[in-house]
C-alpha cells in the first residue's frame, strides 16, 4: 500500500470518534505501518484484539505485517510471541 489517502491525524480522529469500528482500526493500523510506525500499528491491533468477537480480520492483518517484515525482524519476533500467547490461552 502507498501513503495516499487521509492523513494520520485524520485517521486518528476518525478512530477516536468511533473506537468500536473495526474498519477504522484496520485502516489506522495500515497507515501506521505504511508510515513505519510499526510498534504503533501492532499495539493498536493488540489493544483491540479482545474487544471483537470476529478476531479473524485482526489476525490476518497481523500475519500480513509479519510477512512484510520477515521472520527475522525484531518486531515480528516480539509480536508473533504475543499473538501466540493470546491465541493459545
BAFI-3210 file (N, C-alpha, C; in Angstrom, 3 decimals, decimal comma, padded with zeros to 6 digits):
// residues 89
n [1|2|3|4|5|6|7|8|9|10|11|12|13|14|15|16|17|18|19|20|21|22|23|24|25|26|27|28|29|30|31|32|33|34|35|36|37|38|39|40|41|42|43|44|45|46|47|48|49|50|51|52|53|54|55|56|57|58|59|60|61|62|63|64|65|66|67|68|69|70|71|72|73|74|75|76|77|78|79|80|81|82|83|84|85|86|87|88|89]
n.u [000,838|000,306|001,163|-000,945|-004,154|-006,228|-004,726|-002,516|-003,267|-005,955|-007,049|-006,593|-008,307|-010,774|-010,791|-010,775|-013,250|-014,942|-014,209|-014,991|-015,302|-014,248|-013,195|-012,164|-010,058|-008,415|-007,750|-006,389|-004,261|-002,971|-002,132|-000,337|001,561|002,440|003,646|005,873|005,581|005,717|005,498|003,351|001,301|001,098|000,501|-001,962|-003,598|-003,329|-004,300|-006,943|-007,736|-009,051|-011,484|-013,221|-015,475|-015,160|-012,197|-010,690|-010,104|-008,306|-006,276|-005,474|-004,464|-002,304|-000,728|-000,153|001,458|003,614|004,594|005,398|007,417|009,185|010,558|012,792|012,812|012,842|010,470|008,570|009,271|008,743|005,984|004,808|005,179|003,584|001,065|000,770|000,615|-001,803|-003,626|-003,472|-004,305]
n.v [-001,191|002,327|005,654|007,363|009,032|009,742|011,766|010,779|012,013|012,654|010,081|009,135|010,808|009,991|007,337|007,780|008,989|006,902|004,303|001,660|000,642|-001,681|-001,499|001,117|000,817|-001,025|000,423|002,593|001,218|000,207|002,611|003,530|001,467|001,789|004,246|003,582|003,289|000,978|-000,330|001,105|000,349|-002,427|-002,364|-001,029|-002,905|-005,151|-004,095|-003,928|-006,460|-008,322|-007,144|-007,664|-010,057|-011,343|-012,097|-012,633|-010,836|-009,048|-010,807|-011,719|-009,338|-008,885|-011,139|-010,508|-008,241|-009,456|-011,051|-009,123|-007,787|-009,845|-012,898|-012,582|-010,036|-007,903|-006,846|-008,568|-010,981|-010,330|-009,627|-011,840|-013,793|-012,664|-012,771|-015,563|-016,212|-015,049|-016,394|-019,035|-019,264]
n.w [000,000|-000,493|000,666|000,259|000,595|003,508|006,101|008,784|011,165|010,629|010,441|013,026|014,450|013,369|014,281|017,089|017,386|016,870|018,256|018,308|015,833|013,699|011,096|011,053|012,845|011,519|009,210|010,341|011,560|009,288|008,142|010,106|009,812|007,141|007,398|008,768|011,486|013,154|015,679|016,810|015,071|015,583|018,357|018,415|017,121|018,848|021,250|020,722|020,100|021,821|022,139|020,017|018,647|016,205|015,456|013,329|011,189|012,359|013,089|010,529|009,492|011,222|010,577|007,939|008,293|009,642|007,589|005,689|007,102|007,638|008,990|010,627|011,605|014,401|015,554|014,462|015,717|018,447|018,458|017,283|019,200|021,181|019,937|019,738|022,462|023,152|021,516|022,367|024,968]
ca.u [000,000|001,077|000,850|-002,005|-005,367|-006,292|-003,511|-002,503|-004,048|-007,377|-007,436|-006,628|-009,555|-011,872|-010,736|-011,181|-014,683|-015,665|-013,184|-015,536|-015,437|-013,073|-012,599|-011,348|-008,853|-007,568|-007,244|-005,378|-003,063|-002,273|-001,474|000,842|002,528|002,989|004,498|006,980|005,282|005,409|005,046|002,026|000,368|000,889|-000,149|-003,362|-004,290|-003,374|-005,145|-008,337|-007,945|-010,007|-012,759|-014,060|-015,752|-014,523|-010,787|-010,011|-009,565|-007,118|-005,248|-004,974|-003,652|-001,050|000,056|000,323|002,585|004,740|005,132|006,086|008,640|010,067|010,655|013,937|012,619|012,634|009,049|007,874|009,540|008,054|004,529|004,364|005,071|002,423|-000,116|000,677|000,166|-003,224|-004,429|-003,414|-004,632]
ca.v [000,000|003,556|006,579|008,278|008,977|010,647|011,870|010,023|012,763|012,478|008,712|009,046|011,459|009,090|006,215|008,241|009,270|005,632|003,287|000,310|000,293|-002,473|-000,976|002,281|000,295|-001,633|001,493|003,335|000,380|000,195|003,916|003,476|000,548|002,425|005,350|002,987|003,309|-000,440|-000,651|001,683|-000,493|-003,653|-002,079|-000,725|-004,163|-005,987|-003,487|-004,122|-007,863|-008,981|-006,423|-008,119|-011,489|-011,793|-011,718|-013,095|-009,711|-008,540|-011,841|-011,684|-008,127|-009,145|-012,084|-009,761|-007,426|-010,367|-011,468|-007,983|-007,501|-011,009|-013,654|-012,193|-008,677|-007,931|-006,630|-009,813|-011,943|-009,896|-009,662|-013,208|-014,447|-012,085|-013,351|-016,961|-016,302|-014,686|-017,422|-020,348|-019,185]
ca.w [000,000|-000,502|001,751|-000,155|001,397|004,660|006,907|010,026|012,153|010,300|010,785|014,494|014,857|012,988|015,225|018,419|017,350|016,804|018,524|018,226|014,428|013,325|009,861|011,423|013,496|010,485|008,344|011,106|011,730|007,994|007,977|010,972|009,229|005,936|007,834|009,526|012,914|013,266|017,032|016,981|014,316|016,352|019,637|018,144|016,846|020,049|022,285|020,326|019,721|022,718|022,059|018,914|018,547|014,961|015,562|012,115|010,409|013,055|012,964|009,151|009,352|011,929|009,772|006,762|008,754|009,895|006,290|005,076|007,861|007,603|010,242|011,442|012,118|015,853|015,872|014,126|016,802|019,666|018,336|016,983|020,527|021,844|019,287|020,161|023,844|023,195|020,841|022,997|026,404]
c.u [000,874|000,598|-000,191|-003,191|-005,320|-004,985|-003,640|-003,368|-005,550|-007,860|-007,490|-007,915|-010,754|-011,939|-011,238|-012,675|-015,523|-014,685|-013,685|-015,759|-014,152|-012,406|-011,717|-010,024|-007,885|-006,971|-006,149|-004,115|-002,277|-001,518|-000,220|001,936|003,220|003,952|005,620|006,815|004,785|004,841|003,641|000,970|000,055|000,138|-001,627|-004,147|-004,410|-004,273|-006,623|-008,696|-009,056|-011,402|-013,736|-014,238|-015,074|-013,085|-010,018|-009,395|-008,301|-005,977|-004,642|-004,085|-002,304|-000,155|000,619|001,533|003,817|005,410|005,924|007,417|009,652|010,234|011,775|013,822|012,251|011,166|008,223|008,045|008,747|006,547|003,992|004,223|003,835|001,134|-000,298|000,146|-001,314|-004,082|-004,506|-003,648|-005,929]
c.v [001,241|004,481|007,619|008,163|009,948|010,654|011,022|010,711|012,621|011,088|008,502|009,673|010,584|007,919|006,641|008,542|007,999|004,477|001,846|-000,152|-000,401|-001,948|000,241|001,852|-000,254|-000,581|002,281|002,502|000,296|001,501|003,983|002,634|001,175|003,544|004,891|003,145|001,906|-000,794|-000,103|000,838|-001,767|-003,392|-001,753|-002,018|-005,024|-005,399|-003,655|-005,576|-008,518|-008,386|-007,028|-009,629|-012,073|-011,288|-012,004|-011,953|-009,151|-009,538|-011,835|-010,468|-008,309|-010,075|-011,420|-008,909|-008,291|-010,755|-010,337|-007,720|-008,628|-011,625|-013,194|-010,773|-008,745|-007,749|-007,868|-010,824|-011,600|-010,117|-011,024|-014,005|-013,950|-012,649|-014,794|-017,073|-015,948|-015,803|-018,727|-020,306|-019,915]
c.w [000,000|000,606|001,349|000,789|002,550|005,446|008,162|011,075|011,903|010,701|012,296|015,010|014,548|013,962|016,605|018,487|017,316|017,018|018,450|016,783|013,970|012,056|010,145|012,036|012,445|009,559|009,062|011,279|010,420|007,767|008,848|010,318|008,020|006,319|008,766|011,039|013,279|014,649|017,284|016,268|015,096|017,648|019,462|017,912|018,096|021,132|021,967|020,035|020,536|022,575|021,052|018,915|017,314|014,943|014,270|011,308|011,045|012,912|011,557|008,917|010,025|011,115|008,522|007,152|009,018|008,577|005,637|005,777|007,762|008,973|011,164|012,015|013,606|016,231|015,536|015,251|018,050|019,547|017,910|018,281|021,261|021,257|019,711|021,587|023,982|022,602|021,610|024,500|026,650]
res [x|x|x|x|x|x|x|x|x|x|x|x|x|x|x|x|x|x|x|x|x|x|x|x|x|x|x|x|x|x|x|x|x|x|x|x|x|x|x|x|x|x|x|x|x|x|x|x|x|x|x|x|x|x|x|x|x|x|x|x|x|x|x|x|x|x|x|x|x|x|x|x|x|x|x|x|x|x|x|x|x|x|x|x|x|x|x|x|x]
***
